[in-house]
Amino acid sequence: IEICLGETISLGGSPTGPVGATYSWTSNYGGFANGDSNANPSVAFSTSGLFEFLVEVVNLNGCASTDTVNINVRTAVAADAGPDQIICIGDSTVIGGAPTGLANSIFTWSSLAFLSDATSQNPTTTLSDTAVFTLIVQDTFGCFGYDTLTVNTFTIPQLNAGTDTSICIGESVALGGAPTSTSLASVVWSPGLTLNDSTVSNPVSTPLVNTTYTATVTDLN
């Protein structure tokens, strides 16, 4: 008999022996209580390997007979959802392992979040909030493996480049808001040639022509 890891089976036949008989089971499986006297004991397998179960049946006349059954418990199904991730809201990321599971397996992802392909080993997701993804892998024998991962999201940093302004040639004006960002870690303004410092929140601009300045803010995440 071949079964999946984690399955529970009932030993014995239908019936295992004659009416009134007594039973004694023994096995090399560590999770089994030797001496079990049930005609059809149940065994839950938490360890993979090949295990032998022997039953001695003694009928009402005191005559004994034995029989054995070998059970091959398959190894755990490989399932790797990949490491937990952190992305910014609105960004996309690829989930799954390398590989997510064995070739020819069936992959099923479940989540309330968007997935490019819920049956792909490595689908892409685009998130507006933190999401948990559950992976189910079914191998060619029909056994299942499970894994989960969480993709956490950070909000996009607020940015205020200030209002459009008109000045005379040769004059200067400070750019940015008050504040430019509430989650400031670093800022870069461009073009920077006519700025006193392109990496501060409120640089001073002295343009010679009409100029559009762009601020890019990166937060601590």
C-alpha positions as CSV (number, residue, x, y, z in Angstrom):
1,I,0.0,0.0,0.0
2,E,1.3,3.5,-0.9
3,I,-0.1,6.6,0.9
4,C,0.6,10.2,1.3
5,L,2.4,11.7,4.3
6,G,-0.2,12.8,6.9
7,E,-2.9,10.3,5.9
8,T,-4.7,8.1,8.3
9,I,-5.6,4.5,7.3
10,S,-7.4,1.6,8.9
11,L,-5.5,-1.7,9.0
12,G,-6.9,-5.1,8.6
13,G,-9.5,-6.8,6.4
14,S,-13.3,-7.0,6.3
15,P,-13.1,-9.0,8.5
16,T,-9.6,-9.3,9.8
17,G,-10.4,-12.6,11.4
18,P,-13.2,-14.9,12.5
19,V,-15.9,-14.0,15.0
20,G,-14.6,-14.2,18.5
21,A,-10.9,-14.0,17.5
22,T,-8.3,-11.9,19.4
23,Y,-5.8,-9.7,17.7
24,S,-2.3,-8.4,18.4
25,W,-0.6,-5.9,16.0
26,T,3.1,-5.0,15.9
27,S,5.0,-2.7,13.6
28,N,8.3,-0.9,13.1
29,Y,6.5,2.4,12.7
30,G,7.3,4.5,15.7
31,G,3.9,6.1,15.9
32,F,2.2,2.8,16.4
33,A,1.4,1.2,19.8
34,N,2.6,-2.4,19.5
35,G,0.1,-4.9,21.0
36,D,-2.9,-3.1,19.7
37,S,-5.8,-5.5,20.0
38,N,-8.3,-3.9,17.6
39,A,-9.3,-5.8,14.5
40,N,-8.9,-2.7,12.4
41,P,-6.7,-0.1,14.2
42,S,-6.3,3.3,12.7
43,V,-2.8,4.7,12.1
44,A,-1.9,8.3,11.3
45,F,1.4,8.7,9.5
46,S,3.6,11.7,10.3
47,T,6.8,10.1,9.1
48,S,7.7,9.0,5.6
49,G,9.2,5.6,4.9
50,L,8.4,1.9,4.4
51,F,6.7,0.3,7.4
52,E,5.6,-3.3,8.1
53,F,2.5,-4.2,10.2
54,L,2.1,-7.7,11.5
55,V,-1.1,-9.0,13.0
56,E,-1.5,-12.2,15.0
57,V,-5.0,-13.6,15.0
58,V,-6.0,-16.3,17.6
59,N,-9.4,-17.9,17.0
60,L,-11.8,-19.4,19.6
61,N,-10.0,-22.7,19.5
62,G,-6.6,-21.1,20.3
63,C,-5.2,-21.5,16.9
64,A,-3.0,-18.7,15.7
65,S,-2.1,-17.3,12.3
66,T,-0.2,-14.2,11.2
67,D,-0.3,-11.8,8.3
68,T,1.6,-8.7,7.3
69,V,1.0,-5.6,5.3
70,N,3.7,-3.1,4.1
71,I,2.8,0.5,3.8
72,N,5.0,3.0,1.9
73,V,4.5,6.5,3.1
74,R,5.6,9.0,0.5
75,T,7.8,11.9,1.4
76,A,6.3,15.4,1.9
77,V,5.3,17.2,-1.3
78,A,7.7,20.1,-2.0
79,A,5.8,23.4,-1.6
80,D,7.7,26.7,-1.4
81,A,5.6,29.9,-1.5
82,G,8.8,32.0,-1.3
83,P,9.9,34.4,1.4
84,D,7.7,37.1,2.9
85,Q,8.1,40.4,1.0
86,I,7.6,44.1,1.5
87,I,6.6,46.4,-1.4
88,C,5.1,49.8,-1.9
89,I,1.3,50.1,-2.5
90,G,0.6,49.8,-6.3
91,D,3.8,47.9,-7.0
92,S,4.0,44.4,-8.5
93,T,6.0,41.5,-7.3
94,V,6.6,37.8,-8.3
95,I,5.8,35.3,-5.6
96,G,6.7,31.6,-5.3
97,G,9.9,29.7,-4.7
98,A,12.8,28.7,-7.0
99,P,11.3,26.2,-7.7
100,T,7.9,26.5,-6.1
101,G,7.5,22.7,-6.4
102,L,8.5,19.7,-8.5
103,A,7.9,19.7,-12.2
104,N,4.6,18.2,-13.4
105,S,2.9,19.2,-10.1
106,I,-0.4,21.1,-10.0
107,F,-0.1,24.6,-8.4
108,T,-3.0,26.4,-6.9
109,W,-2.7,29.9,-5.3
110,S,-5.5,31.4,-3.2
111,S,-5.8,35.0,-2.0
112,L,-8.2,37.9,-2.0
113,A,-5.5,39.9,-3.8
114,F,-4.9,40.0,-7.6
115,L,-2.9,37.2,-9.2
116,S,-1.8,37.1,-12.8
117,D,-2.2,33.3,-12.9
118,A,-3.4,31.3,-9.9
119,T,-2.1,28.1,-11.4
120,S,1.4,29.3,-12.2
121,Q,4.5,28.4,-10.1
122,N,5.5,32.1,-9.9
123,P,2.5,34.4,-10.5
124,T,2.7,38.2,-10.3
125,T,0.6,40.2,-7.9
126,T,-0.2,43.9,-7.7
127,L,-1.3,45.0,-4.2
128,S,-3.2,47.9,-2.7
129,D,-2.9,46.4,0.8
130,T,-1.0,43.7,2.7
131,A,-2.1,40.2,1.6
132,V,-1.6,36.6,2.5
133,F,-1.1,34.0,-0.2
134,T,-1.7,30.2,0.3
135,L,-0.1,27.7,-2.0
136,I,-1.3,24.2,-2.6
137,V,0.9,21.8,-4.6
138,Q,-0.5,18.4,-5.8
139,D,2.1,15.9,-7.1
140,T,1.5,13.3,-9.7
141,F,0.5,10.7,-7.1
142,G,-2.2,12.9,-5.7
143,C,-0.5,14.0,-2.5
144,F,-0.6,17.6,-1.3
145,G,1.9,20.1,0.1
146,Y,1.1,23.5,1.6
147,D,2.8,26.8,2.2
148,T,2.0,30.5,2.8
149,L,3.6,33.8,2.4
150,T,2.7,37.4,3.3
151,V,3.4,40.4,1.2
152,N,3.3,43.5,3.3
153,T,2.7,47.0,1.8
154,F,3.9,50.4,2.6
155,T,2.0,53.6,1.6
156,I,3.6,55.8,-1.0
157,P,5.2,58.8,0.6
158,Q,3.4,62.1,0.3
159,L,5.0,64.7,-1.9
160,N,4.4,68.4,-2.3
161,A,6.6,70.1,-4.9
162,G,5.0,73.5,-4.2
163,T,2.9,75.8,-6.4
164,D,3.8,77.0,-9.8
165,T,5.6,80.4,-9.5
166,S,6.6,83.3,-11.8
167,I,9.8,85.3,-11.2
168,C,12.0,87.8,-13.0
169,I,15.2,86.7,-14.6
170,G,18.0,86.8,-12.1
171,E,15.6,86.3,-9.1
172,S,15.5,83.2,-6.9
173,V,12.7,81.3,-5.4
174,A,12.5,78.4,-2.9
175,L,10.9,75.2,-4.2
176,G,8.9,72.6,-2.4
177,G,6.1,72.6,0.1
178,A,5.7,73.2,3.7
179,P,6.7,70.4,4.2
180,T,7.8,68.9,0.9
181,S,7.1,65.4,2.4
182,T,5.9,64.1,5.7
183,S,7.9,60.9,5.4
184,L,11.1,62.2,4.0
185,A,14.2,60.1,3.9
186,S,15.8,61.4,0.8
187,V,14.8,63.8,-2.0
188,V,16.3,64.6,-5.4
189,W,15.3,67.5,-7.5
190,S,15.9,67.8,-11.3
191,P,17.2,69.5,-13.2
192,G,19.7,70.5,-10.6
193,L,22.0,72.8,-12.5
194,T,20.1,76.0,-11.4
195,L,19.5,74.8,-7.8
196,N,21.7,75.6,-4.8
197,D,21.3,72.0,-3.6
198,S,19.3,69.4,-5.4
199,T,19.1,67.0,-2.4
200,V,17.3,69.2,0.2
201,S,13.6,69.6,0.7
202,N,13.4,73.2,-0.3
203,P,16.2,74.1,-2.6
204,V,16.6,77.6,-4.0
205,S,16.2,78.0,-7.7
206,T,17.7,80.7,-9.9
207,P,16.6,79.7,-13.5
208,L,17.5,81.7,-16.6
209,V,14.6,80.3,-18.6
210,N,11.2,78.8,-17.9
211,T,11.9,75.6,-16.0
212,T,9.9,72.6,-14.7
213,Y,11.4,71.0,-11.7
214,T,10.6,67.4,-10.6
215,A,11.1,66.1,-7.1
216,T,11.5,62.4,-6.3
217,V,11.1,61.3,-2.7
218,T,12.2,58.0,-1.2
219,D,11.1,57.2,2.3
220,L,12.7,54.9,4.9
221,N,11.0,51.8,3.6
